[in-house]
């Protein structure tokens, strides 16, 4: 909801996408803070970059190194990183799966995979709970066939 007291200033500001944040971080690392602030003001009309910098520091793709005053790229934190490629699966065990970000890397893929499985199971159970009710005391299962059919499901009993 837009405030009526901003005189249209928000209309001039552009939102910085996650992909564009990478460019902002690269400028910060290569040319420094002043060049980054100039970029934010000229390209996105952002005069106070405090919230953009705060957003970058909170982004899981980056880690700020205070001693060197730059951001380290940690890699994408999306679901595709938890799956191994065919080359990784077929090659002998090596140290290439250990993170090289300066931290003592613990392979986070099992944790991320477990989280993904729990989210998928939770979504499936939530979907089923719309149509099926179990009463363990009476050993009764109530199935709302009308809703199932109206939502496009086919019912097969065997």
Rosetta blueprint (number, residue, H / E / L):
1 X L
2 X L
3 X L
4 X L
5 X L
6 X L
7 X L
8 X L
9 X H
10 X H
11 X H
12 X H
13 X L
14 X L
15 X L
16 X L
17 X L
18 X H
19 X H
20 X H
21 X H
22 X H
23 X H
24 X H
25 X H
26 X H
27 X H
28 X H
29 X H
30 X H
31 X H
32 X L
33 X H
34 X H
35 X H
36 X H
37 X H
38 X H
39 X H
40 X H
41 X H
42 X H
43 X H
44 X H
45 X L
46 X L
47 X L
48 X L
49 X L
50 X H
51 X H
52 X H
53 X H
54 X H
55 X H
56 X H
57 X H
58 X H
59 X L
60 X L
61 X L
62 X E
63 X E
64 X E
65 X E
66 X L
67 X L
68 X L
69 X L
70 X E
71 X E
72 X E
73 X E
74 X L
75 X L
76 X L
77 X L
78 X L
79 X H
80 X H
81 X H
82 X H
83 X L
84 X L
85 X L
86 X H
87 X H
88 X H
89 X H
90 X H
91 X L
92 X L
93 X L
94 X L
95 X H
96 X H
97 X H
98 X L
99 X L
100 X L
101 X L
102 X L
103 X L
104 X L
105 X L
106 X L
107 X L
108 X L
109 X H
110 X H
111 X H
112 X H
113 X H
114 X H
115 X H
116 X H
117 X H
118 X H
119 X H
120 X H
121 X H
122 X H
123 X H
124 X H
125 X H
126 X H
127 X H
128 X H
129 X H
130 X L
131 X L
132 X E
133 X E
134 X E
135 X E
136 X L
137 X L
138 X L
139 X L
140 X E
141 X E
142 X E
143 X E
144 X L
145 X H
146 X H
147 X H
148 X H
149 X H
150 X H
151 X L
152 X L
153 X L
154 X L
155 X L
156 X L
157 X L
158 X L
